[in-house]
Amino acid sequence: MNNYINVLGAGLAGVEAANIITTYGIKVKLYEMKPKKFTPAHKSNNFAELICSNSLKAKRLDSAAGLLKEEMRRLGSVLVPFAAETEVPAGGALAVDREKFSLLATNCIQNNPLIEVINEEVTDIPDDAITVIATGPLTSDALAEKIKELTGGFLSFFDAAAPIVSFDSIDMTKCFKASRYGKGDDDYINCPMNKEEYEAFYNELINAERAPVHSLDNRDPKVYEGCMPVEIMAKRGADTLRFGPLKPVGLRDPRTGHRPWAVVQLRTEDKTGTMYNLVGFQTNLKFPEQKRVFGMIPGLENAEFLRYGVMHRNTFLNSPNLLDADFSLRSNKNIFFAGQMTGVEGYMESASSGLMAGINAARRFLNKEPFILPATTMIGALSDYISHSISADFQPMGANFGVIPPLETHIRDKKERYAALSQRALDDLSKATENL
């Protein structure tokens, strides 16, 4: 074996893996095919590109997402501090200016003297060194085939991204700024609908023309619940959206003093507030249809679409049959996987798996025992899920308190219970990292 570790892919997981490996004094060869080649969803030349939303979920420490980020920070994450540095208003969520966030990640990696960035597509799994595969759910076809041969196949689903519109093109006379239940500093633009407007919009949405999606096996694509296209969700029933992304609860239209029938929320994409995405509007509608149908939303009649929504294939491993909790391949302990392809779902979840895969690849390099966090921590629980799930239909999992073992003494109040789970997790993390 050579005196370096390979990391394939410079997404969130790859960036975390490469960076943490160098903290052990180990050299990294980081392979990234951009800018020579792009997936259908990637647009930027920079690393750690955020494709779907710019939200990294809740900030509160008594939330699953907040706990996850705090655990990552304490383990030496490089992306959590970058997220704080590039934060944009989003109520109780941590949303970032995606371009600045990715630029910080890119500069960090490119300026690290222990990392050699190699801009080329990898078409085979290297056997010259310990390797972390973090090529993501949009792994290029050639490498995907090699991984498929190595692992015995993929599971797959389809993922979707929401449109982004320019602030200047929003008719604010028909909208109002507010956060639900007054949480935050009026961080969202709210487009209220009365019953007649909603029903007209709903009818056009469910009948709008969708772009073709090509499945690998020519069967109907399996759409993951966490990023379901809004037009598919709408077909579940006329009121599904009103109890989902268009729910009006916690909001009052200042023009009427009443709660609207439905509300479309827009969230800022950048610190300057020039770009807003349609929250929950992941879609696979054809571009002209997006402009026509979403233009029926009050305030968006003349919206300028800076990015239309897109839908693309995501692939992930049947990890419980393949990976150990240190993210290594059971059949070859010199190969590690990281990111969403392992069966974690979400930006920070993917990044945390890169952090753990990187730590364990470095420990493997140094002939040390694997570092596995207890399942009472959020990262440990997700690591346990991807390696030991007994579900017959393994699906990606995001951070949630349901994957963590319950407290010995049940606390009825949910907020207090979550706070106690978070405190226990951080206490156990501190114990686990004493000799790291």
Secondary structure, DSSP 8 states (H G I E B T S, - for coil): --SEEEEE--SHHHHHHHHHHHTTT-EEEEE--TTT---SS---SSSS---S-SEEEE--TTSHHHHHHHHHHHHT-SHHHHHHHTEE--TTEEEE-HHHHHHHHHHHHHT-TTEEEE-S---S---SS-EEE---TT--HHHHHHHHHHHT-EEEEEEE---EEEGGGS-TTS-EE--GGG-SSS-EEEEEE-HHHHHHHHHHHHHS-B-----TTSS---B-GGG--HHHHHTT-TTTGGGTTT--TT---TTTSS--SEEEEEEE-STT--EEEETT----B-HHHHHHHHTTSTT-TT--EEE---EEEEEEE-GGGTB-TTSEETTEEEEEE-SGGGTB-SHHHHHHHHHHHHHHHHHHHTT-------TTSHHHHHHHHHHH---SS---B---GGGS---SS--SSHHHHHHHHHHHHHHHHHHHTTT-
